[in-house]
Amino acid sequence: MLKSVFVILFYQLIGEFTQKFFEFSIPGPVIGLLLLLFTLLLLKKVEFKVNILTKDLFNSAETLLDYLPLLFIPVGVGVVMHLSFLEDNLVSVLLVIILGTLLTLGITGFIMEKILTKIKSND
Amino acid sequence: MIDEQRLYIIWIYLQAEPLFWLTLTIGSYLIADFIYRKSNLFPLLNPVAISVLLVSLILIFFNIQYERYFEGSKFIHFLLGPATVALAVPIYKKWDLIVSNSKAIFISLLIGSVFAILVTYLLSLYFELPKELILSLLPRSVTAPIAMGISEIIGGIPSLTAIITLITGVIGASLGIFVFDLMKLKNMDARGFSLGLASHGIGTARAMSKNKNAGVFAAVGMGLSGLITSMLVPLFLKIISIL
């Protein structure tokens, strides 16, 4: 447990450092995510016996992600307490979200289905 | 006989420490999660929405400053960063699936993610929203810790982005099925992927509860769109600043 907590924090730390140092526009934790993903894929590639090492990491990571919704409460409350910021824009913002989400869902699903059926018919 | 003076002194002491706020936050979440499960995962009863409402009501009722609450609950907030790094694990576990469907996944991923940013931007312009609000809206379709990170870097308001992201998820999860039926999309993998890409974790949970394969593709869509959007949004802003 403690080792995997260290690994996750360490990758985030490297990510944050990289972001600040190179002034990347990608968030530090996302860089940490990418580095951890590359590390895991690399370990698999060289057939490193990762089981004992990664099992603990996988458990910790998945436990943390199980509680992901909980982590949004502190900021979420902030917006409710500061709703006045949205003022006259509340309806417009909701419309942007609703229309944008439904259109994105339709387009993405449509393209994916077209490609998948094309690949299947080519086989 | 209750000594009110004493109770008040104890309260003054407790509200200055994280203990009370952490207990309140986790307690509210447990209640909200219980309601959500009892409702058979009904999207509008999303546990984040319910628990945010519960905590807010308590703060308003007792007239407590938000800053006081945030100071106490920031240990929970801190975990968003590590949770983003932890997303590497589910993506790693689905890697073989990503590789074997790479063509369909990457084309849909690219078009879907670009479209999500573009449509949000154009709609925001249409409604003449202020710049700060547009910047907070742009990363809205990806998982909240990543969306907040993007928002902070491009000059949006991360906490606002968090709520916008949450609403996006709830909308996608509850209305997505109508869009798919309307467009006569039958492929479950495509439906799932689209849900994950456009409405992140909440959409993924919805897909998972309907169809196992759709759920796996949703998780892939959510993970990859989070990654690519954090590169696309800053790039998009650079391009429109040149135009």
Chai-1 contact restraints between the chains, C-beta under 6 A:
chainA,res_idxA,chainB,res_idxB,connection_type,confidence,min_distance_angstrom,max_distance_angstrom,comment,restraint_id
A,I8,B,P82,contact,1.0,0.0,6.0,A-B,restraint_1
A,I8,B,V85,contact,1.0,0.0,6.0,A-B,restraint_2
A,I8,B,A86,contact,1.0,0.0,6.0,A-B,restraint_3
A,Y11,B,V85,contact,1.0,0.0,6.0,A-B,restraint_4
A,Q12,B,G81,contact,1.0,0.0,6.0,A-B,restraint_5
A,Q12,B,P82,contact,1.0,0.0,6.0,A-B,restraint_6
A,Q12,B,V85,contact,1.0,0.0,6.0,A-B,restraint_7
A,S25,B,I153,contact,1.0,0.0,6.0,A-B,restraint_8
A,S25,B,P234,contact,1.0,0.0,6.0,A-B,restraint_9
A,I26,B,S230,contact,1.0,0.0,6.0,A-B,restraint_10
A,I26,B,M231,contact,1.0,0.0,6.0,A-B,restraint_11
A,P27,B,G149,contact,1.0,0.0,6.0,A-B,restraint_12
A,P27,B,S230,contact,1.0,0.0,6.0,A-B,restraint_13
A,P29,B,G81,contact,1.0,0.0,6.0,A-B,restraint_14
A,P29,B,T84,contact,1.0,0.0,6.0,A-B,restraint_15
A,P29,B,V85,contact,1.0,0.0,6.0,A-B,restraint_16
A,P29,B,G149,contact,1.0,0.0,6.0,A-B,restraint_17
A,V30,B,I146,contact,1.0,0.0,6.0,A-B,restraint_18
A,V30,B,S230,contact,1.0,0.0,6.0,A-B,restraint_19
A,G32,B,V85,contact,1.0,0.0,6.0,A-B,restraint_20
A,L33,B,T84,contact,1.0,0.0,6.0,A-B,restraint_21
A,L33,B,V85,contact,1.0,0.0,6.0,A-B,restraint_22
A,L33,B,L87,contact,1.0,0.0,6.0,A-B,restraint_23
A,L33,B,A88,contact,1.0,0.0,6.0,A-B,restraint_24
A,L36,B,V85,contact,1.0,0.0,6.0,A-B,restraint_25
A,L36,B,A88,contact,1.0,0.0,6.0,A-B,restraint_26
A,L37,B,A88,contact,1.0,0.0,6.0,A-B,restraint_27
A,L37,B,I91,contact,1.0,0.0,6.0,A-B,restraint_28
A,L37,B,Y92,contact,1.0,0.0,6.0,A-B,restraint_29
A,L40,B,Y92,contact,1.0,0.0,6.0,A-B,restraint_30
A,F58,B,V89,contact,1.0,0.0,6.0,A-B,restraint_31
A,A61,B,A86,contact,1.0,0.0,6.0,A-B,restraint_32
A,A61,B,V89,contact,1.0,0.0,6.0,A-B,restraint_33
A,L64,B,A83,contact,1.0,0.0,6.0,A-B,restraint_34
A,L64,B,A86,contact,1.0,0.0,6.0,A-B,restraint_35
A,L65,B,A86,contact,1.0,0.0,6.0,A-B,restraint_36
A,L68,B,A83,contact,1.0,0.0,6.0,A-B,restraint_37
A,P69,B,P47,contact,1.0,0.0,6.0,A-B,restraint_38
A,P69,B,V48,contact,1.0,0.0,6.0,A-B,restraint_39
A,L70,B,Y29,contact,1.0,0.0,6.0,A-B,restraint_40
A,L71,B,I76,contact,1.0,0.0,6.0,A-B,restraint_41
A,L71,B,L79,contact,1.0,0.0,6.0,A-B,restraint_42
A,L71,B,L80,contact,1.0,0.0,6.0,A-B,restraint_43
A,L71,B,A83,contact,1.0,0.0,6.0,A-B,restraint_44
A,F72,B,V48,contact,1.0,0.0,6.0,A-B,restraint_45
A,F72,B,A144,contact,1.0,0.0,6.0,A-B,restraint_46
A,F72,B,A162,contact,1.0,0.0,6.0,A-B,restraint_47
A,I73,B,T25,contact,1.0,0.0,6.0,A-B,restraint_48
A,I73,B,S51,contact,1.0,0.0,6.0,A-B,restraint_49
A,I73,B,V52,contact,1.0,0.0,6.0,A-B,restraint_50
A,P74,B,F70,contact,1.0,0.0,6.0,A-B,restraint_51
A,P74,B,S73,contact,1.0,0.0,6.0,A-B,restraint_52
A,P74,B,I76,contact,1.0,0.0,6.0,A-B,restraint_53
A,P74,B,H77,contact,1.0,0.0,6.0,A-B,restraint_54
A,V75,B,S159,contact,1.0,0.0,6.0,A-B,restraint_55
A,V75,B,A162,contact,1.0,0.0,6.0,A-B,restraint_56
A,G76,B,V52,contact,1.0,0.0,6.0,A-B,restraint_57
A,G76,B,A162,contact,1.0,0.0,6.0,A-B,restraint_58
A,G76,B,I163,contact,1.0,0.0,6.0,A-B,restraint_59
A,V77,B,V52,contact,1.0,0.0,6.0,A-B,restraint_60
A,V77,B,V55,contact,1.0,0.0,6.0,A-B,restraint_61
A,V77,B,S56,contact,1.0,0.0,6.0,A-B,restraint_62
A,G78,B,Y66,contact,1.0,0.0,6.0,A-B,restraint_63
A,G78,B,S159,contact,1.0,0.0,6.0,A-B,restraint_64
A,V79,B,S159,contact,1.0,0.0,6.0,A-B,restraint_65
A,V79,B,L160,contact,1.0,0.0,6.0,A-B,restraint_66
A,V79,B,I163,contact,1.0,0.0,6.0,A-B,restraint_67
A,V80,B,V52,contact,1.0,0.0,6.0,A-B,restraint_68
A,V80,B,S56,contact,1.0,0.0,6.0,A-B,restraint_69
A,M81,B,Y66,contact,1.0,0.0,6.0,A-B,restraint_70
A,N89,B,L129,contact,1.0,0.0,6.0,A-B,restraint_71
A,S92,B,F127,contact,1.0,0.0,6.0,A-B,restraint_72
A,S92,B,L129,contact,1.0,0.0,6.0,A-B,restraint_73
A,V96,B,L123,contact,1.0,0.0,6.0,A-B,restraint_74
A,V96,B,S124,contact,1.0,0.0,6.0,A-B,restraint_75
A,I97,B,I167,contact,1.0,0.0,6.0,A-B,restraint_76
A,I97,B,T168,contact,1.0,0.0,6.0,A-B,restraint_77
A,I98,B,I171,contact,1.0,0.0,6.0,A-B,restraint_78
A,L99,B,L123,contact,1.0,0.0,6.0,A-B,restraint_79
A,G100,B,V119,contact,1.0,0.0,6.0,A-B,restraint_80
A,G100,B,T120,contact,1.0,0.0,6.0,A-B,restraint_81
A,G100,B,L123,contact,1.0,0.0,6.0,A-B,restraint_82
A,T101,B,T168,contact,1.0,0.0,6.0,A-B,restraint_83
A,T101,B,I171,contact,1.0,0.0,6.0,A-B,restraint_84
A,T101,B,G172,contact,1.0,0.0,6.0,A-B,restraint_85
A,T101,B,A198,contact,1.0,0.0,6.0,A-B,restraint_86
A,L102,B,V179,contact,1.0,0.0,6.0,A-B,restraint_87
A,L103,B,V119,contact,1.0,0.0,6.0,A-B,restraint_88
A,T104,B,F115,contact,1.0,0.0,6.0,A-B,restraint_89
A,T104,B,A116,contact,1.0,0.0,6.0,A-B,restraint_90
A,T104,B,A198,contact,1.0,0.0,6.0,A-B,restraint_91
A,L105,B,G176,contact,1.0,0.0,6.0,A-B,restraint_92
A,L105,B,V179,contact,1.0,0.0,6.0,A-B,restraint_93
A,L105,B,S194,contact,1.0,0.0,6.0,A-B,restraint_94
A,L105,B,A198,contact,1.0,0.0,6.0,A-B,restraint_95
A,G106,B,V179,contact,1.0,0.0,6.0,A-B,restraint_96
A,G106,B,M183,contact,1.0,0.0,6.0,A-B,restraint_97
A,I107,B,F115,contact,1.0,0.0,6.0,A-B,restraint_98
A,T108,B,S108,contact,1.0,0.0,6.0,A-B,restraint_99
A,T108,B,G112,contact,1.0,0.0,6.0,A-B,restraint_100
A,T108,B,S194,contact,1.0,0.0,6.0,A-B,restraint_101
A,T108,B,L197,contact,1.0,0.0,6.0,A-B,restraint_102
A,G109,B,F180,contact,1.0,0.0,6.0,A-B,restraint_103
A,G109,B,L185,contact,1.0,0.0,6.0,A-B,restraint_104
A,G109,B,A190,contact,1.0,0.0,6.0,A-B,restraint_105
A,G109,B,R191,contact,1.0,0.0,6.0,A-B,restraint_106
A,G109,B,S194,contact,1.0,0.0,6.0,A-B,restraint_107
A,F110,B,M183,contact,1.0,0.0,6.0,A-B,restraint_108
A,I111,B,S108,contact,1.0,0.0,6.0,A-B,restraint_109
A,I111,B,I111,contact,1.0,0.0,6.0,A-B,restraint_110
A,M112,B,A104,contact,1.0,0.0,6.0,A-B,restraint_111
A,M112,B,S108,contact,1.0,0.0,6.0,A-B,restraint_112
A,M112,B,A190,contact,1.0,0.0,6.0,A-B,restraint_113
A,M112,B,F193,contact,1.0,0.0,6.0,A-B,restraint_114
A,E113,B,L185,contact,1.0,0.0,6.0,A-B,restraint_115
A,E113,B,N187,contact,1.0,0.0,6.0,A-B,restraint_116
A,E113,B,A190,contact,1.0,0.0,6.0,A-B,restraint_117
A,I115,B,A104,contact,1.0,0.0,6.0,A-B,restraint_118
A,I115,B,I107,contact,1.0,0.0,6.0,A-B,restraint_119
A,L116,B,A104,contact,1.0,0.0,6.0,A-B,restraint_120
A,L116,B,N187,contact,1.0,0.0,6.0,A-B,restraint_121
A,L116,B,A190,contact,1.0,0.0,6.0,A-B,restraint_122
